Protein backbone atom coordinates (compact mmCIF):
# COMPACT_ATOMS: atom_id res chain seq x y z
CA UNK A 1 0.00 0.00 0.00
CA UNK A 2 1.30 3.43 -0.98
CA UNK A 3 -0.07 6.43 0.92
CA UNK A 4 0.59 10.11 0.19
CA UNK A 5 -0.31 12.91 2.61
CA UNK A 6 -0.76 16.45 1.26
CA UNK A 7 -0.98 19.95 2.73
CA UNK A 8 -0.08 23.40 1.42
CA UNK A 9 3.68 23.75 1.95
CA UNK A 10 4.67 20.22 3.00
CA UNK A 11 6.51 21.40 6.12
CA UNK A 12 3.90 21.00 8.88
CA UNK A 13 0.81 18.84 8.57
CA UNK A 14 1.67 16.42 5.76
CA UNK A 15 5.17 15.49 7.00
CA UNK A 16 3.69 15.00 10.47
CA UNK A 17 1.08 12.71 8.92
CA UNK A 18 3.76 10.81 7.04
CA UNK A 19 5.78 10.38 10.23
CA UNK A 20 2.72 9.14 12.13
CA UNK A 21 1.92 6.67 9.34
CA UNK A 22 5.48 5.33 9.37
CA UNK A 23 5.37 4.98 13.16
CA UNK A 24 1.96 3.29 13.27
CA UNK A 25 2.88 0.92 10.43
CA UNK A 26 6.04 -0.16 12.29
CA UNK A 27 4.06 -0.70 15.49
CA UNK A 28 1.53 -2.86 13.62
CA UNK A 29 4.05 -4.73 11.51
CA UNK A 30 2.59 -3.32 8.29
CA UNK A 31 4.52 -2.60 5.13
CA UNK A 32 3.59 0.82 3.79
CA UNK A 33 5.24 3.14 1.34
CA UNK A 34 4.66 6.69 2.50
CA UNK A 35 5.39 10.14 1.15
CA UNK A 36 4.15 13.67 1.64
CA UNK A 37 3.77 16.67 -0.63
CA UNK A 38 2.45 20.21 -0.78
CA UNK A 39 0.14 21.77 -3.31
CA UNK A 40 2.41 24.84 -3.40
CA UNK A 41 6.09 25.11 -4.21
CA UNK A 42 6.81 27.48 -1.30
CA UNK A 43 9.15 25.15 0.60
CA UNK A 44 10.43 22.61 -1.95
CA UNK A 45 13.58 20.96 -0.63
CA UNK A 46 13.15 22.20 2.95
CA UNK A 47 13.01 20.05 6.07
CA UNK A 48 9.82 20.07 8.14
CA UNK A 49 9.18 23.15 10.29
CA UNK A 50 11.26 22.93 13.51
CA UNK A 51 8.06 23.10 15.57
CA UNK A 52 6.60 20.14 13.66
CA UNK A 53 9.81 18.20 14.23
CA UNK A 54 9.75 19.07 17.95
CA UNK A 55 6.10 17.99 18.31
CA UNK A 56 6.92 14.68 16.65
CA UNK A 57 10.03 14.14 18.80
CA UNK A 58 7.88 14.67 21.90
CA UNK A 59 5.90 11.64 20.71
CA UNK A 60 9.01 9.59 19.91
CA UNK A 61 9.00 10.14 16.14
CA UNK A 62 11.70 11.68 13.96
CA UNK A 63 10.73 13.37 10.69
CA UNK A 64 14.00 15.25 10.19
CA UNK A 65 14.84 13.14 7.14
CA UNK A 66 11.83 14.38 5.16
CA UNK A 67 12.09 17.12 2.52
CA UNK A 68 9.25 19.12 1.02
CA UNK A 69 8.15 18.50 -2.53
CA UNK A 70 5.25 19.65 -4.65
CA UNK A 71 2.22 17.48 -5.44
CA UNK A 72 2.11 16.50 -9.13
CA UNK A 73 -0.46 14.79 -11.36
CA UNK A 74 1.72 11.65 -11.54
CA UNK A 75 1.09 11.13 -7.81
CA UNK A 76 -2.37 9.88 -8.75
CA UNK A 77 -0.90 6.91 -10.58
CA UNK A 78 1.85 6.22 -8.06
CA UNK A 79 -0.21 6.17 -4.82
CA UNK A 80 -3.15 4.03 -3.71
CA UNK A 81 -4.48 6.53 -1.16
CA UNK A 82 -3.97 10.30 -1.18
CA UNK A 83 -4.94 12.22 1.96
CA UNK A 84 -5.50 15.99 1.93
CA UNK A 85 -5.35 18.00 5.13
CA UNK A 86 -8.07 20.47 4.09
CA UNK A 87 -10.67 21.20 1.41
CA UNK A 88 -8.62 23.89 -0.30
CA UNK A 89 -5.73 21.53 -0.90
CA UNK A 90 -8.13 18.79 -1.98
CA UNK A 91 -9.61 21.12 -4.62
CA UNK A 92 -6.11 21.99 -5.86
CA UNK A 93 -5.25 18.29 -6.04
CA UNK A 94 -8.45 17.42 -7.90
CA UNK A 95 -7.63 20.13 -10.47
CA UNK A 96 -4.51 18.13 -11.39
CA UNK A 97 -6.24 14.74 -11.60
CA UNK A 98 -5.88 13.07 -15.00
CA UNK A 99 -9.44 11.69 -14.72
CA UNK A 100 -12.33 11.25 -12.28
CA UNK A 101 -11.39 7.67 -11.36
CA UNK A 102 -7.93 8.72 -10.24
CA UNK A 103 -9.30 11.83 -8.52
CA UNK A 104 -11.37 9.53 -6.31
CA UNK A 105 -8.14 8.35 -4.64
CA UNK A 106 -7.85 11.76 -2.96
CA UNK A 107 -9.93 12.56 0.11
CA UNK A 108 -9.76 14.45 3.37
CA UNK A 109 -7.72 12.66 6.02
CA UNK A 110 -10.30 13.49 8.69
CA UNK A 111 -12.93 11.42 6.84
CA UNK A 112 -11.28 8.55 8.71
CA UNK A 113 -12.15 10.10 12.08
CA UNK A 114 -15.94 10.50 11.80
CA UNK A 115 -16.39 11.26 15.50
CA UNK A 116 -13.90 14.13 15.52
CA UNK A 117 -15.66 17.52 15.39
CA UNK A 118 -13.31 18.95 12.72
CA UNK A 119 -13.32 17.81 9.08
CA UNK A 120 -10.11 19.66 8.24
CA UNK A 121 -6.72 19.67 9.91
CA UNK A 122 -5.94 23.31 10.82
CA UNK A 123 -2.61 24.69 9.65
CA UNK A 124 -0.49 25.28 12.79
CA UNK A 125 2.15 27.33 10.92
CA UNK A 126 1.14 30.73 12.33
CA UNK A 127 0.54 29.52 15.88
CA UNK A 128 2.50 28.06 18.74
CA UNK A 129 3.54 24.61 19.89
CA UNK A 130 0.04 23.75 21.11
CA UNK A 131 -1.24 23.88 17.52
CA UNK A 132 1.32 21.28 16.44
CA UNK A 133 0.38 19.05 19.37
CA UNK A 134 -3.31 19.35 18.44
CA UNK A 135 -2.53 18.47 14.83
CA UNK A 136 -0.55 15.45 16.01
CA UNK A 137 -3.53 14.22 18.05
CA UNK A 138 -5.98 14.73 15.16
CA UNK A 139 -3.76 12.98 12.66
CA UNK A 140 -3.06 10.09 15.02
CA UNK A 141 -6.80 9.52 15.46
CA UNK A 142 -7.54 9.64 11.72
CA UNK A 143 -4.54 7.63 10.59
CA UNK A 144 -5.04 4.94 13.24
CA UNK A 145 -8.60 4.52 11.98
CA UNK A 146 -7.40 4.40 8.36
CA UNK A 147 -4.95 1.62 9.20
CA UNK A 148 -7.69 -0.22 11.12
CA UNK A 149 -9.84 -0.07 7.97
CA UNK A 150 -6.98 -1.26 5.77
CA UNK A 151 -6.25 -4.18 8.10
CA UNK A 152 -9.92 -5.20 8.14
CA UNK A 153 -10.12 -5.14 4.34
CA UNK A 154 -7.12 -7.44 3.87
N, C-alpha and C positions, 0 to 999 in steps of 0.2 A: 504494500500500500504506500502510495506517495501522496503526502499532504503538504500543501502550500498555505501559509498564513500571510495575509496582506493588510497593510495599513497605508497611511499617507507617505511617510518618509522612510519607513523601514528602520527606525532607530529606537522605537519604544515598544509599542504594542505587539507588532508582528514578530520581532525577534524574541520577545518575552514568551509569546505563544509557541514559537518554535522550540525554545528551551524547555518549556513545560512539557510539550509533546515528547521531546527526546527523553526527558526524565521519567515521565509516566510510562513510556514504552519500555525503557530499561527495567523499571520496577515490575512490570507485568510480563517481561520476557517476550515482548512483541518486536518484530522486525518492521520498522517504518523507515521510509526515506522522507526526510523533512527539509523544508526550505522556507524562506520568508522573503517578501518583496514589498516594495512601496509603489503606489500608483504615480508618485512624482519622482523626479530625478534630483530632488534637493540634496540628498545625503549619500549618493552613490559612492561606494567604496569606504564609507565610514563605519566604525565600530558602533555598537549600540550606545545610546545615551548613558553616561556614567551613572545616572540615577536608576535607570532600568537595570544596569549590571549590578548595582548595589542591592536593589530589591530582590533580584534573583539570587545573589550570593547569600542574603539573609535566609533564603529558603533552601540553601545547599545546592544551587544550580549555577553553573558558569556559562555565560553566553558571550564571553569576550572574544571568542574565535569567529563570531559571525560578522559579516560585512554587508552593508546595505546594497541592494540592487533594485532596479526598476522592474515592475511587472510588465510582461510582454505577452502578445497573443499566443506565442508558442507554449506558454505555460499551460494553456488549456489542453494541449495534447500530451504534455509531459506528466501532469498530475492527475490523480484520481479524485481528490477532494481539494477544493480551494475555498478557504475561509476568510471572509472579509470582516474587518473589525467594526465597520459602520456602513450605513446605507450610501453615503456619498462615494466611498471607495468602491462599493459593490456596483454602483451605476457606472463608474469609470472603467471598472473591469469588464462589465457587460458590453460596453461600447467597443471593446477590443475583441470580443468573442467572434471567432470565424463563422459560427452558426449557433442556432438556438439549442441544439443538443449539447454542444460543448459548454455553452453559457450556463446550462443547468447544473454544471459541476460546482459553480460558485454560489455561495450562500453566506448568510451572516453567521458568525461563530456562535452567537448567543442563541440561535435557534436550537442549539443542543442543551440549553439550560432553560427549559420552558417555565420553571418556577421562579426564575430570577426576575425581578421587576424591570430591569433594563434590557432592551433589545439590542443596544449598541454599546460597544466598549468605549468609554470616554477617553479622549486623548489626554494623557497626563503631562504632556510636554511643558505646558505653561504653569504647572502647579508645583507642589512640593512632594516630598517623599511619600506622604500618605496616599497620594493619587496613584503612584506606582504600586504600592501595596494593595490598594483596592483593585487595580487592574489585574494584578497577580491572582487575587482571590477569584475574581470573575472568570478569568481564563481557565483557572484550575477546575472550577466547577463545570464549565462548558466542555472542556477538552476531556475531562474524566468521563463525562456522559457520552461524548463522541466515541471514545475508546470502548466503553461498555457496549454501545450499539454495534460497533465493528466486531467485537468479540462474539456477541450473540448471533451475528449474521454469518459467522464462519461455518 
